[in-house]
């Protein structure tokens, strides 16, 4: 929807900034999408920006790839990164709470970088960051009733399942082949 801020905060720090931005905006309405999941983590980055920032300490410049997420999926992405680190694959994780703002201000930030987008939503805007459908791991089918854990498992969206896909794709060199 044009002229609408849609923000999906991942932590209490992002929620604070989101609330402040929503209250201070005089020309643009804001939708704040919250999760029922506990997704509070402490970032090591003091420069929290709703338009995107790195949430873990893994070096972006020297990594083979990075993970981008928003909302509760950032917690999932951090777990995926931690699992991959056990196999000596270091993956920085970025939170982009306001995707529209990111695309407007920093749209070319990930240019020439291998990106994995982990997102439980089915938002086509994520494809503007990643040129290949293989790089976007998201739910694009009807979610059936069940507990959160049952749905994640059935849809292969648990951190262990996602990390296995990434590690296998890196090993057989198919992850970033278009």
FISEMAR-903670 format. One line per field, with one value per residue: y, z, x negated of N, C-alpha, C, CB in turn; residue in three letters. Coordinates in pm, 1 decimal, always signed. Each point is the difference from the previous one (the first is absolute). Last residue first. Glycine has a CB too. Example, Ala and Ser with C-alpha at 12.3 -4.5 7.8 and 13.67 -1.06 7.14 Angstrom:
n_v = (-225.0|-509.2)
n_w = (+708.0|+207.5)
n_u = (-1285.0|+89.4)
ca_v = (+119.0|+119.0)
ca_w = (+6.0|+0.0)
ca_u = (-82.0|+89.0)
c_v = (+109.0|+120.0)
c_w = (+73.0|+0.0)
c_u = (+77.0|-90.0)
cb_v = (-62.8|-117.3)
cb_w = (-214.5|+124.6)
cb_u = (-118.4|+189.2)
rest = (SER|ALA)
END
This chain:
n_v = (-1992.0|-289.3|+170.4|-490.0|-320.1|-23.5|-295.7|+307.0|+413.4|-286.5|-292.6|+411.7|+214.7|-430.1|-105.7|+475.7|-56.9|-439.6|+198.1|+424.7|-209.9|+105.7|-428.0|+38.1|-384.7|+205.2|+456.7|-200.3|-297.6|+384.5|+292.7|-430.5|+44.0|+188.7|+103.9|+471.5|-68.0|+174.0|+342.2|+29.6|+95.5|-109.6|+284.9|-233.9|-288.1|+377.6|+402.0|+482.1|+153.6|+475.0|-28.2|-448.2|+217.2|+254.1|-410.3|-200.2|-432.9|+45.1|-323.5|+108.4|-153.9|+180.9|-154.3|+336.4|-63.3|+561.4|+188.1|+206.1|-26.7|+500.7|+132.8|+92.8|+241.6|+296.3|-249.4|-464.8|+143.2|+274.8|-391.1|-309.6|+209.0|-414.4|-286.9|-215.6|-284.8|-400.4|-104.4|-561.2|-211.4|-521.9|-217.0|-161.1|+286.5|+402.4|-247.2|-44.6|+477.6|+108.9|-294.7|+200.0|+437.9|-145.8|-154.6|+423.5|+212.5|-252.8|+246.0|+467.7|-27.3|-260.5|+15.9|-333.9|+102.4|-370.0|+81.0|+487.7|+323.3|+334.7|-194.0|-315.6|-117.5|+268.6|+50.0|+418.7|+368.8|+309.4|+110.5|+320.9|-60.6|-37.4|-92.0|+115.8|-288.6|-537.8|-307.9|-11.1|-348.1|-195.3|-13.5|-296.3|-267.1|+32.9|+281.0|+460.8|+498.8|+267.7|+519.4|+245.6|+562.1|+342.7|+442.1|+440.1|-63.8|-437.8|+70.7|-371.3|-276.4|+153.2|-49.4|-419.1|-105.6|+167.5|-253.1|-365.1|+30.3|-4.2|-331.0|-214.2|+3.6|+328.5|-10.6|+496.0|+101.2|+542.7|+77.7|+260.1|-493.0|-529.8)
n_w = (-1011.2|+390.6|+455.1|+93.0|-313.8|+182.3|+366.9|+377.4|-80.1|-96.9|+372.4|+265.6|-191.0|+26.4|+431.7|+125.6|-165.2|+236.7|+380.6|-39.5|-293.7|-422.1|-153.0|+196.0|+321.1|+285.4|-49.2|+24.6|+364.7|+193.7|-84.6|-53.3|-449.4|-322.0|-478.7|-255.2|-563.2|-176.2|+67.5|+453.4|-246.3|-90.4|-446.3|-194.7|-276.7|-156.9|-39.9|+101.8|+513.1|-26.7|-331.7|+158.4|+426.1|-227.6|-82.0|+531.1|+125.0|+505.0|+172.2|-283.8|-5.0|-465.6|-30.8|-359.9|-185.2|-164.6|-445.1|+264.4|+455.7|-84.9|-406.2|+330.0|+402.8|-145.6|-298.2|+99.0|+475.4|-13.7|-228.5|+311.3|+483.5|+172.4|-249.2|+367.4|-279.9|+232.8|-248.0|+13.3|+63.9|-79.5|+350.5|+208.8|+401.9|-273.1|-213.1|+464.3|+87.0|-459.1|+90.7|+455.6|-222.6|-345.6|+371.5|+231.0|-445.0|-81.5|+372.0|-322.7|-329.5|-153.0|-321.7|+120.1|-362.6|-225.8|+103.2|+290.8|-63.8|-15.9|+337.7|+409.6|+384.7|+379.0|-204.9|-160.4|-358.8|-123.9|-340.8|+206.0|+481.6|+178.6|+471.4|-3.4|+382.2|-142.1|+358.7|+131.8|+380.9|-227.2|+125.0|-266.2|+288.1|-427.0|-32.1|-261.1|-136.1|-458.6|+104.6|-461.9|+45.5|-364.7|-105.9|+205.6|+476.9|+224.7|+478.8|+73.3|-369.2|+106.1|+487.1|-110.5|-317.7|+325.2|+344.6|-323.0|-117.8|+495.7|+66.3|-570.0|-402.8|-128.5|-492.1|-121.9|-429.8|-29.6|-470.6|-377.0|-223.7|+224.3)
n_u = (-2170.1|-276.7|+0.7|+112.8|-170.0|-439.8|+138.0|-175.4|+258.2|+399.6|-137.6|-104.2|+415.4|+256.9|-228.2|+66.0|+468.4|+14.1|-255.5|+272.2|+481.7|+216.0|+78.8|+457.1|-23.6|-358.0|+202.9|+456.1|-165.0|-255.5|+393.6|+423.6|+409.1|+329.2|-363.3|-155.8|+64.5|-552.2|-324.0|-236.2|-540.9|-454.9|-117.7|-386.0|+271.2|+267.5|-435.9|+40.3|+170.5|+176.7|+362.9|+111.8|+100.5|+355.7|+251.1|+34.7|+157.5|-284.9|-324.7|-480.1|-448.8|-212.0|-524.2|-283.7|-479.4|-61.9|+34.4|+423.3|+156.6|-14.2|+219.3|+373.7|-100.0|+389.7|+328.5|-133.2|-72.8|+411.8|+211.4|-238.5|-90.0|-252.8|-367.7|-332.4|-410.4|-292.0|-495.6|-114.6|-467.9|+44.0|-266.5|+427.6|+43.1|+65.3|+367.6|+177.8|-120.4|+167.4|+386.7|+15.8|-78.7|+328.0|+292.1|-116.0|+42.5|+414.0|+190.7|-200.3|-415.2|-475.1|-398.5|-416.9|-439.8|-354.5|-491.9|-194.3|-352.7|+378.3|+311.7|-247.0|+425.6|+146.1|+553.8|+242.6|-199.0|+500.6|+382.5|+315.3|+42.7|-554.4|-211.8|-499.7|-83.6|+55.9|+7.4|+569.4|+208.2|+496.4|+507.8|+257.5|+302.2|+425.4|+384.5|-271.6|+256.3|-6.7|+124.8|+167.2|-63.9|+245.2|-366.6|+95.9|-79.2|-228.8|-73.0|+323.4|-194.7|-462.6|+106.7|+244.1|-370.2|-332.3|+266.1|+79.1|-479.7|-79.4|+358.4|-45.8|+298.9|+449.8|+194.9|+183.0|+248.6|+49.3|+314.5|-131.8|+91.6|+37.4)
ca_v = (+38.3|-21.4|+126.8|+100.8|+28.2|+120.6|-47.8|-115.0|+48.2|+82.7|-92.0|-73.3|+92.4|+41.6|-116.7|-9.5|+106.4|-35.8|-114.2|+42.8|+1.4|+135.7|-1.4|+85.3|-45.5|-129.7|+16.0|+68.7|-94.9|-98.9|+67.1|+82.4|-76.7|+16.4|-75.7|-55.1|+10.4|-84.2|+49.9|-80.8|+56.0|-112.8|+43.0|+71.3|-95.6|-61.9|-140.6|-22.2|-122.6|-8.7|+116.2|-36.4|-60.8|+102.7|+1.1|+135.9|-22.8|+63.8|-81.2|+80.6|-91.5|+71.4|-90.9|+29.4|-113.0|-81.2|-86.2|-26.2|-140.1|-36.9|-65.8|-109.2|-86.3|+61.1|+140.6|+4.0|-54.5|+102.6|+110.2|-37.9|+78.7|+12.3|+111.0|+24.1|+137.4|+11.5|+115.9|+73.5|+120.8|+88.3|+99.8|-65.4|-126.8|+32.0|-1.1|-139.6|-70.2|+43.9|-61.4|-142.1|-7.6|+19.6|-123.6|-98.3|+34.4|-78.3|-120.5|-51.8|+102.6|-34.9|+118.9|-27.1|+58.2|+35.9|-50.9|-117.1|-122.4|+12.6|+1.5|+96.4|-65.0|+55.0|-82.1|-28.2|-133.7|+1.2|-109.2|-29.3|-79.0|+74.1|-69.6|+79.0|+115.8|+116.6|+59.2|+19.5|+118.2|-34.3|+104.5|+20.5|+75.5|-70.6|-58.7|-144.9|-65.5|-142.2|-72.5|-127.3|-110.1|-94.0|-137.6|-8.8|+86.0|+16.7|+124.5|+117.5|+7.6|+41.0|+140.2|+78.4|-5.1|+90.1|+136.3|+41.3|+40.4|+121.6|+111.9|+3.6|-130.6|+0.7|-128.0|-29.7|-130.3|-65.5|-68.9|+96.9|+118.8|+116.6)
ca_w = (-55.4|-145.1|-70.4|+72.7|-69.3|-83.2|-138.6|-25.2|-8.1|-120.2|-113.9|+1.6|-33.4|-140.6|-81.7|+0.9|-87.1|-137.8|-39.9|-23.8|+125.9|+32.6|-6.0|-112.3|-121.4|-38.8|-42.1|-129.6|-100.0|-24.8|-76.6|+83.1|+80.6|+145.9|+63.8|+126.7|+110.4|-13.3|-107.8|-7.4|+61.2|+69.3|+89.3|+114.0|+85.3|+90.8|-25.5|-138.2|-48.1|+58.5|-49.9|-124.9|+31.5|+6.7|-122.9|-53.6|-144.2|-81.7|+5.0|+29.2|+77.2|+68.9|+31.2|+105.7|+6.3|+120.9|-11.6|-137.2|-11.8|+104.4|-63.3|-89.7|-8.1|+42.7|-40.0|-145.6|-42.1|+30.3|-94.9|-131.5|-94.3|+52.2|-75.9|+24.7|-4.5|-8.5|+69.0|-73.5|+74.9|-98.8|-51.0|-116.6|+49.8|+57.3|-109.6|-43.5|+106.5|-5.3|-120.4|+31.6|+92.2|-79.5|-76.4|+100.5|+32.9|-85.1|+72.1|+103.6|+78.9|+51.2|+22.6|+15.4|+117.9|-16.4|-130.0|+3.5|-27.6|-117.1|-125.5|-98.2|-109.2|-14.2|+66.2|+139.5|+32.1|+72.3|-11.8|-141.0|-46.9|-99.1|-41.9|-104.4|+64.8|-84.8|+32.2|-112.1|+18.8|+4.8|+52.0|-96.5|+72.4|+45.6|+129.1|+4.2|+111.9|+2.4|+76.3|+47.9|+28.3|+101.6|-45.2|-134.9|-17.5|-141.7|-51.5|+65.9|-29.3|-140.0|-10.6|+66.4|-84.7|-113.6|+52.8|+29.1|-126.3|-45.0|+76.1|+139.8|+44.1|+90.1|+70.4|+77.5|+57.9|+62.8|+125.4|+109.4|-7.4|+0.0)
ca_u = (+130.5|+1.3|+6.6|+77.6|+124.1|-11.9|+10.7|-87.1|-138.2|-12.9|+0.8|-127.5|-109.2|+15.2|-35.5|-146.6|-50.3|+34.6|-83.7|-138.7|-74.0|-41.3|-146.7|-37.2|+68.1|-54.2|-139.8|+3.6|+49.5|-105.7|-106.0|-86.6|-94.1|+5.0|+107.9|-46.7|+94.5|+117.5|+84.3|+120.9|+119.4|+61.9|+106.9|-57.5|-69.4|+97.2|+30.9|+40.1|-62.1|-133.7|-74.2|-66.8|-129.1|-104.2|-79.5|-6.1|-9.7|+103.5|+120.7|+117.4|+84.4|+106.7|+109.2|+95.3|+92.3|-13.5|-118.4|-42.1|-39.1|-95.0|-115.0|+36.2|-118.5|-125.6|-11.3|-8.6|-129.0|-100.5|+21.2|-53.0|+79.6|+136.2|+57.7|+141.6|+49.6|+145.2|+57.3|+102.7|+34.6|+62.2|-95.2|-60.9|-55.3|-131.3|-98.2|-15.6|-73.9|-139.1|-56.8|-18.4|-114.2|-121.3|-21.2|-41.2|-138.5|-90.4|-41.5|+87.4|+68.1|+132.9|+80.9|+143.3|+62.1|+139.9|+45.1|+87.0|-75.1|-87.2|+75.5|-48.7|-73.0|-135.3|-102.8|+34.4|-52.8|-126.8|-95.5|-23.5|+112.6|+76.5|+121.9|+65.5|+60.4|-10.2|-129.8|-90.6|-83.9|-141.0|-87.3|-107.8|-100.8|-119.3|+35.0|+9.0|-66.1|+34.7|-101.9|+52.4|-91.5|+48.3|+11.6|+55.5|+117.2|+32.5|-57.5|+56.4|+143.6|+16.8|-41.7|+103.3|+119.3|-23.3|-8.8|+137.5|+62.3|-69.3|+57.1|-45.4|-50.2|-115.4|+6.8|-119.7|+29.1|-114.2|+29.6|-3.1|-86.1|+84.5)
c_v = (-91.6|+33.3|-14.1|+129.8|+114.5|+28.9|+114.4|-46.4|-113.9|+56.4|+77.3|-96.2|-75.2|+88.3|+33.3|-118.2|-6.3|+104.0|-38.2|-114.1|+39.4|+9.7|+139.0|+12.3|+79.1|-47.2|-131.0|+17.7|+61.7|-100.1|-99.9|+62.7|+92.8|-89.5|+21.1|-64.4|-66.6|+14.0|-95.1|+58.9|-97.1|+57.2|-124.6|+47.2|+65.8|-98.5|-53.5|-142.9|-33.3|-117.0|+3.6|+117.4|-37.3|-58.6|+107.3|+2.8|+135.0|-35.1|+62.5|-85.9|+80.8|-104.1|+84.0|-114.6|+16.2|-114.5|-81.8|-77.9|-38.1|-141.4|-48.0|-76.2|-114.7|-82.5|+57.4|+142.4|+11.3|-47.1|+109.7|+111.2|-21.6|+73.0|+9.5|+119.7|+2.5|+147.0|+6.1|+117.9|+86.5|+119.9|+81.8|+95.0|-77.1|-125.2|+27.0|-8.7|-147.0|-74.0|+34.7|-74.4|-145.3|-8.1|+9.5|-133.4|-97.3|+34.6|-88.2|-122.0|-68.4|+120.6|-46.0|+131.4|-37.6|+67.8|+42.1|-39.9|-126.7|-129.6|-5.0|-14.6|+102.3|-60.6|+54.0|-89.7|-26.2|-144.3|+20.5|-102.6|-35.7|-88.6|+91.0|-74.6|+88.0|+116.2|+128.8|+60.7|+7.6|+128.8|-52.4|+110.8|+16.1|+92.9|-73.9|-45.4|-150.6|-66.2|-144.1|-70.2|-120.6|-118.2|-88.2|-143.0|-15.4|+80.8|+24.4|+131.5|+125.6|+16.5|+51.2|+149.5|+87.6|+6.5|+100.2|+142.6|+48.0|+51.2|+131.1|+117.1|-3.1|-138.8|-8.9|-126.7|-44.8|-131.1|-64.2|-61.2|+90.7|+124.0)
c_w = (-112.6|-49.6|-150.7|-78.1|+63.7|-82.0|-101.5|-145.3|-37.2|-18.4|-130.5|-118.0|-9.3|-43.0|-148.8|-85.5|-8.4|-98.8|-145.5|-47.1|-29.4|+136.8|+24.8|-16.7|-123.4|-131.9|-52.7|-54.5|-139.9|-107.9|-38.6|-88.5|+87.5|+70.0|+151.2|+69.3|+125.0|+125.1|-28.6|-110.6|-14.3|+74.7|+59.0|+99.9|+126.2|+94.4|+102.1|-28.2|-138.5|-61.0|+57.0|-62.5|-126.1|+30.0|+1.1|-120.9|-70.3|-146.9|-79.6|-4.1|+49.0|+67.7|+75.4|+13.9|+122.0|-9.1|+125.9|-0.5|-141.7|-17.1|+101.6|-61.1|-99.2|-34.5|+29.5|-50.9|-151.6|-43.7|+17.6|-103.2|-140.1|-96.5|+40.4|-83.4|+28.4|+6.7|-24.3|+83.5|-82.7|+78.1|-116.0|-71.0|-111.7|+55.7|+51.5|-108.4|-36.8|+102.9|-10.2|-118.5|+39.7|+86.9|-79.9|-67.7|+105.4|+22.7|-83.5|+69.5|+105.6|+65.9|+44.0|+32.9|+0.9|+126.1|-29.9|-141.8|+3.9|-36.7|-121.8|-132.9|-109.3|-114.1|-34.4|+70.3|+147.3|+29.4|+78.5|-19.3|-147.2|-47.6|-93.5|-53.9|-99.5|+68.5|-79.4|+49.7|-116.2|+22.2|+8.8|+44.5|-94.7|+83.7|+59.7|+137.8|-5.5|+109.7|+11.8|+70.4|+49.8|+13.5|+111.4|-48.6|-136.7|-14.9|-148.4|-57.9|+60.8|-35.0|-143.1|-10.3|+57.7|-91.8|-114.0|+53.4|+22.8|-130.6|-41.8|+70.8|+147.4|+51.9|+93.0|+81.4|+69.7|+60.4|+50.5|+133.7|+122.8|+0.0)
c_u = (+41.0|+139.2|-11.5|+14.9|+79.3|+125.1|+4.7|+7.0|-94.9|-139.6|-19.3|-9.6|-132.5|-117.5|+9.5|-46.4|-152.5|-53.8|+25.1|-90.8|-144.7|-66.3|-58.0|-151.7|-42.1|+61.1|-57.4|-141.5|-0.7|+42.5|-109.5|-107.0|-80.0|-102.0|-0.6|+119.5|-55.7|+85.7|+115.6|+86.5|+116.6|+119.5|+65.0|+104.3|-53.2|-66.5|+99.6|+44.2|+52.9|-75.9|-141.1|-73.8|-76.1|-137.2|-108.6|-92.2|+0.7|-20.9|+114.1|+125.2|+118.8|+87.7|+103.3|+99.3|+88.1|+100.0|-26.4|-131.4|-41.9|-52.4|-104.7|-115.9|+17.0|-124.0|-138.7|-17.5|-16.0|-139.0|-103.3|+16.8|-56.9|+91.6|+146.8|+43.0|+148.8|+38.7|+151.2|+49.1|+94.2|+54.2|+54.1|-96.5|-70.6|-68.1|-141.1|-106.8|-23.0|-85.0|-148.3|-61.4|-27.9|-125.1|-130.9|-29.1|-53.5|-146.3|-92.1|-55.8|+85.5|+63.9|+138.6|+68.7|+147.7|+49.5|+143.1|+42.5|+85.7|-70.9|-91.5|+73.8|-29.4|-80.5|-138.2|-100.8|+23.5|-39.4|-127.8|-111.3|-16.0|+114.4|+77.7|+121.9|+75.5|+71.4|-21.5|-131.0|-98.1|-76.4|-143.0|-93.8|-118.3|-87.9|-119.1|+46.3|+24.8|-81.9|+47.2|-115.1|+78.0|-96.0|+54.6|+24.1|+65.3|+128.7|+30.9|-51.6|+62.5|+147.6|+21.6|-31.5|+110.3|+121.5|-17.9|+3.1|+143.4|+61.4|-66.1|+67.8|-37.1|-34.8|-121.1|+23.2|-127.6|+48.0|-127.6|+42.3|+15.2|-89.9)
cb_v = (+235.2|-180.8|+104.2|-101.0|-238.4|-42.3|-200.9|-68.7|+177.4|+56.3|-158.0|+18.8|+188.4|-12.3|-152.8|+103.4|+145.0|-117.5|-82.8|+174.6|-178.7|+82.4|-191.7|+125.2|-69.0|-56.4|+182.0|+119.7|-108.1|+25.4|+217.0|-146.1|-176.1|+58.5|-170.8|+175.0|+3.8|-161.8|+116.4|-62.5|+233.0|-130.9|+213.4|+70.5|-130.9|+28.0|-30.7|+178.5|-83.4|+102.1|+126.0|-172.2|-86.0|+161.6|-86.4|+97.3|-225.5|+188.9|-83.1|+202.4|-147.2|+194.1|-210.2|+246.8|-151.3|+199.9|+165.7|+210.1|-50.2|+155.5|+143.2|+128.8|+58.3|+105.8|+25.6|-204.8|-158.4|+80.7|-51.5|-237.5|+174.2|-1.0|-30.1|-95.7|+62.2|-227.5|+125.3|-210.9|-6.8|-193.9|-149.7|-143.0|-9.8|+230.9|+77.5|-48.7|+156.4|+225.0|+12.3|+10.0|+230.9|+143.0|-36.5|+116.4|+244.3|-13.4|+8.5|+89.6|+161.0|-237.6|+135.8|-239.1|+192.4|-191.5|-194.3|+67.7|+113.6|+236.7|+129.0|-2.6|-222.3|+41.3|-203.7|+26.2|+14.1|+228.2|-41.1|+230.3|+111.1|+133.8|-132.2|+106.3|-6.3|-144.0|-228.9|+29.4|-12.2|-201.8|+101.2|-78.4|-87.6|-148.3|-21.3|-18.6|+208.9|-2.0|+208.7|-17.8|+162.6|+68.1|+35.7|+212.1|+159.3|-218.3|-25.8|-136.6|-250.8|-119.3|-35.2|-191.8|-232.3|-51.7|-88.4|-238.5|-164.9|-78.7|-153.9|-104.3|-35.8|+230.9|-112.3|+245.6|-59.8|+222.6|-42.2|+178.7|-11.3|-124.8)
cb_w = (+63.3|+11.6|+200.0|+211.7|-67.7|-10.7|+86.1|+237.7|+171.2|+23.1|+126.5|+250.0|+114.6|+22.8|+182.4|+230.5|+59.8|+83.7|+236.8|+173.9|+100.9|-142.2|-160.8|+34.6|+141.4|+242.3|+169.3|+67.3|+176.2|+238.3|+120.4|+203.3|-175.7|-17.9|-183.7|+21.0|-163.2|-148.6|-97.5|+248.5|-48.9|+23.3|-134.1|-148.3|-202.3|-173.7|-99.8|-62.6|+235.9|+214.5|-22.2|-36.0|+213.4|+75.2|-120.6|+228.7|+18.7|+166.4|+223.4|-94.7|+71.5|-166.5|+9.8|-42.0|-117.6|+139.0|-157.3|-78.1|+186.0|+152.6|-200.5|-46.8|+236.0|+181.9|+41.7|-11.0|+196.0|+195.3|-1.2|+53.7|+178.3|+229.8|-197.2|+235.2|-164.8|+106.6|-23.5|-120.9|+121.2|-160.8|+72.9|-27.3|+173.0|+55.1|-158.1|+56.3|+171.0|-79.9|-117.3|+157.6|+86.6|-159.1|-15.8|+176.9|-54.5|-168.3|+126.4|-127.3|-196.2|+33.9|-172.8|+78.6|+1.8|-158.6|+25.8|+229.3|+94.9|+61.0|+115.0|+111.7|+51.7|+241.4|-7.8|-63.5|-182.3|+102.7|-220.2|-55.3|+169.4|-71.9|+216.5|-60.7|+170.0|-209.2|+50.5|-157.4|+253.5|-152.5|+129.8|-181.8|+229.6|-203.8|-74.5|-173.3|+139.6|-248.8|+130.7|-188.0|+53.9|-49.1|-159.5|-46.8|+157.4|-54.7|+168.8|+205.3|-7.9|-59.4|+184.4|+157.9|-72.9|+12.1|+214.7|+47.8|-123.2|+111.5|+194.2|-62.1|-229.3|+64.6|-193.8|+11.0|-178.8|+48.0|-68.9|-166.6|-249.2|+122.2)
cb_u = (-43.7|-179.4|-95.7|-79.7|+5.1|-243.1|+119.5|+30.1|+51.8|+238.3|+151.4|-6.3|+122.5|+251.4|+82.3|-6.5|+197.9|+206.6|+1.6|+33.6|+151.7|+184.9|+10.7|+212.4|+192.3|-36.0|-28.1|+211.6|+142.6|-77.8|+48.9|+42.9|-12.9|+242.7|-12.3|-185.3|+189.9|-125.6|-198.4|-9.9|-81.8|-221.0|+40.1|-183.3|-60.5|+175.8|-227.6|-156.8|-27.1|+84.1|+214.8|+174.3|+95.5|+172.5|+199.0|+43.9|+116.1|+19.7|-71.5|-113.5|-197.5|-4.4|-152.3|-25.9|-164.2|-76.9|-95.3|+116.2|+155.3|+116.3|+39.4|+198.2|-49.0|+128.0|+244.7|+141.7|+2.4|+139.3|+243.2|+51.9|+56.7|-92.8|-163.0|-14.7|-178.3|+30.7|-219.3|+68.9|-221.4|+61.0|-180.6|+205.6|+182.1|+82.5|+178.6|+241.7|+99.7|+75.9|+224.1|+195.9|+54.5|+130.0|+251.3|+138.3|+43.6|+181.0|+214.1|+188.3|+1.7|-72.2|-130.9|-41.6|-166.2|+36.0|-154.1|+81.6|-197.9|-31.4|+179.0|-224.4|+110.4|+5.5|+150.2|+236.3|-176.1|+49.6|+94.1|+76.9|+146.7|-204.4|+9.7|-220.7|-182.3|-11.7|-92.0|+195.6|+22.6|+29.6|+192.0|+150.9|+76.5|+8.5|+238.5|-181.5|+24.6|+55.9|-71.6|+174.3|-184.3|+238.0|-190.1|-115.5|-104.2|-114.5|-180.5|+21.4|+9.4|-212.8|-170.7|+44.8|-60.8|-244.2|-98.7|+62.0|-144.8|-213.1|+48.9|-224.2|-82.8|+61.0|+124.7|-60.5|+175.3|-114.0|+240.1|+47.6|+16.7|+186.5)
rest = (UNK|UNK|UNK|UNK|UNK|UNK|UNK|UNK|UNK|UNK|UNK|UNK|UNK|UNK|UNK|UNK|UNK|UNK|UNK|UNK|UNK|UNK|UNK|UNK|UNK|UNK|UNK|UNK|UNK|UNK|UNK|UNK|UNK|UNK|UNK|UNK|UNK|UNK|UNK|UNK|UNK|UNK|UNK|UNK|UNK|UNK|UNK|UNK|UNK|UNK|UNK|UNK|UNK|UNK|UNK|UNK|UNK|UNK|UNK|UNK|UNK|UNK|UNK|UNK|UNK|UNK|UNK|UNK|UNK|UNK|UNK|UNK|UNK|UNK|UNK|UNK|UNK|UNK|UNK|UNK|UNK|UNK|UNK|UNK|UNK|UNK|UNK|UNK|UNK|UNK|UNK|UNK|UNK|UNK|UNK|UNK|UNK|UNK|UNK|UNK|UNK|UNK|UNK|UNK|UNK|UNK|UNK|UNK|UNK|UNK|UNK|UNK|UNK|UNK|UNK|UNK|UNK|UNK|UNK|UNK|UNK|UNK|UNK|UNK|UNK|UNK|UNK|UNK|UNK|UNK|UNK|UNK|UNK|UNK|UNK|UNK|UNK|UNK|UNK|UNK|UNK|UNK|UNK|UNK|UNK|UNK|UNK|UNK|UNK|UNK|UNK|UNK|UNK|UNK|UNK|UNK|UNK|UNK|UNK|UNK|UNK|UNK|UNK|UNK|UNK|UNK|UNK|UNK|UNK|UNK|UNK|UNK|UNK|UNK|UNK|UNK|UNK|UNK)
END
